[in-house]
Amino acid sequence: MLTNVTRRRLATEAMNQRVMIVEDEFLIALDVAETIESMGLKVAGFANARKHALALAAYADIALVDVNLSDGRTGPEIGRELAEQYGITVVFMTGNPDDVEAGIKGSLGVLTKPVMPDVVEKTIDYAVANRLGGMAVVPRELKVFSQNH
């Protein structure tokens, strides 16, 4: 009985997670947003640079962050700030995974672009579970960082 209550609570909390997309290529951001919304989650907003990302931070629980943005290679620093200062679960999504290969303090991992919608779904499921203390399979496409960073 208690398990069902816990499972329902986790499911409700999971559906309330808000995802921020930090991406300077608008069509990629829209594709990712469509996938997130089809999962029943809310998109907290879009950011294409550090200033926008930090302005949206208070409204997000999870962030998908590109490395190279309209203001340069600011993604790693943005990801670190979002994780450390706002408690956001950060997943990098980039064509340059080597740029964050060593891991960024507080971030969950990295996906290599191009990323298919089913991989975005599995990764968001994993990020939500990780955030809420639930269980989920790590997508094979996600390189998970050690939590020592």
C-alpha positions as CSV (number, residue, x, y, z in Angstrom):
1,M,0.0,0.0,0.0
2,L,2.7,2.5,1.0
3,T,4.6,1.7,-2.2
4,N,1.6,2.7,-4.3
5,V,1.3,6.0,-2.4
6,T,5.1,6.6,-3.0
7,R,4.8,5.7,-6.6
8,R,1.8,8.0,-7.2
9,R,3.6,10.9,-5.4
10,L,6.7,10.3,-7.5
11,A,4.6,10.2,-10.7
12,T,2.9,13.5,-9.8
13,E,6.2,15.2,-8.9
14,A,7.7,13.8,-12.1
15,M,4.9,15.4,-14.2
16,N,5.6,18.8,-12.5
17,Q,9.2,18.9,-13.6
18,R,10.0,21.9,-15.8
19,V,12.7,21.7,-18.5
20,M,14.7,24.6,-19.8
21,I,16.3,24.3,-23.2
22,V,19.6,26.2,-23.6
23,E,20.3,26.0,-27.3
24,D,21.1,28.7,-29.9
25,E,19.8,26.7,-32.9
26,F,16.1,27.5,-32.9
27,L,14.9,24.5,-34.9
28,I,16.8,22.1,-32.6
29,A,15.3,23.8,-29.6
30,L,11.8,23.5,-31.0
31,D,12.2,19.8,-31.8
32,V,13.4,19.2,-28.2
33,A,10.5,21.2,-26.8
34,E,8.0,19.2,-28.8
35,T,9.5,16.0,-27.5
36,I,9.3,17.2,-23.9
37,E,5.8,18.5,-24.2
38,S,4.7,15.1,-25.8
39,M,5.9,13.5,-22.6
40,G,3.5,15.7,-20.6
41,L,6.2,17.9,-19.1
42,K,6.4,21.7,-19.3
43,V,9.1,23.6,-21.1
44,A,10.3,26.3,-18.7
45,G,11.7,28.4,-21.6
46,F,14.4,28.8,-24.2
47,A,17.7,30.4,-23.8
48,N,20.4,31.0,-26.4
49,A,23.0,32.6,-24.1
50,R,24.1,32.9,-20.5
51,K,22.0,35.9,-19.6
52,H,18.8,34.3,-20.8
53,A,19.6,31.0,-19.1
54,L,20.2,32.5,-15.7
55,A,17.0,34.6,-16.1
56,L,15.0,31.4,-16.6
57,A,16.8,29.4,-13.9
58,A,14.2,30.0,-11.2
59,Y,11.5,28.4,-13.4
60,A,13.3,25.2,-14.3
61,D,14.1,21.9,-12.6
62,I,16.0,20.3,-15.5
63,A,18.1,21.9,-18.2
64,L,19.4,20.6,-21.5
65,V,22.4,22.7,-22.3
66,D,24.4,23.1,-25.5
67,V,28.1,23.9,-25.2
68,N,28.5,26.5,-28.0
69,L,25.8,29.2,-27.7
70,S,25.2,32.6,-29.3
71,D,27.6,34.2,-26.7
72,G,30.4,31.7,-27.3
73,R,31.4,28.5,-25.6
74,T,29.5,29.4,-22.4
75,G,27.5,26.2,-22.0
76,P,29.9,24.5,-19.5
77,E,29.9,27.6,-17.2
78,I,26.1,28.0,-17.5
79,G,25.6,24.3,-16.6
80,R,27.8,24.6,-13.6
81,E,26.0,27.8,-12.4
82,L,22.5,26.2,-13.0
83,A,23.5,23.1,-11.0
84,E,25.3,24.8,-8.1
85,Q,23.3,28.0,-7.6
86,Y,19.8,26.8,-8.6
87,G,19.9,23.0,-8.0
88,I,18.9,22.3,-11.5
89,T,19.6,18.9,-13.0
90,V,21.8,19.6,-16.0
91,V,22.4,17.4,-19.1
92,F,24.7,18.7,-21.8
93,M,23.5,18.1,-25.4
94,T,26.3,19.0,-27.8
95,G,28.1,18.2,-31.0
96,N,31.4,18.7,-29.0
97,P,31.1,16.2,-26.1
98,D,34.9,16.3,-25.6
99,D,34.5,19.9,-24.3
100,V,32.7,18.5,-21.2
101,E,34.2,15.0,-21.2
102,A,35.8,15.5,-17.8
103,G,32.4,16.4,-16.4
104,I,31.1,19.7,-15.1
105,K,30.5,20.1,-11.4
106,G,26.9,19.3,-10.5
107,S,25.9,18.1,-14.0
108,L,24.5,14.7,-14.8
109,G,26.0,13.9,-18.1
110,V,26.3,14.6,-21.9
111,L,24.5,13.5,-25.0
112,T,26.2,13.8,-28.4
113,K,24.2,15.6,-31.2
114,P,22.3,14.7,-33.2
115,V,20.0,13.4,-30.5
116,M,16.9,11.5,-31.6
117,P,13.6,12.2,-29.8
118,D,13.5,8.8,-28.1
119,V,16.9,9.5,-26.6
120,V,15.7,12.9,-25.3
121,E,12.7,11.1,-23.7
122,K,14.8,8.4,-22.1
123,T,17.3,11.0,-20.9
124,I,14.6,13.2,-19.4
125,D,13.1,10.2,-17.7
126,Y,16.5,9.4,-16.2
127,A,17.1,13.0,-15.1
128,V,13.7,13.1,-13.4
129,A,14.3,9.8,-11.6
130,N,17.7,11.0,-10.6
131,R,16.3,14.3,-9.3
132,L,13.5,12.7,-7.4
133,G,15.3,9.6,-6.0
134,G,13.4,7.2,-8.3
135,M,14.8,4.4,-10.5
136,A,15.4,4.6,-14.2
137,V,17.6,3.0,-16.8
138,V,20.5,5.1,-17.9
139,P,20.2,5.6,-21.7
140,R,23.2,4.1,-23.5
141,E,23.6,7.3,-25.4
142,L,24.1,9.3,-22.2
143,K,27.7,9.6,-20.9
144,V,27.0,9.9,-17.2
145,F,29.6,12.0,-15.2
146,S,30.9,10.8,-11.9
147,Q,29.3,12.7,-9.1
148,N,32.7,13.7,-7.7
149,H,32.9,16.8,-9.8
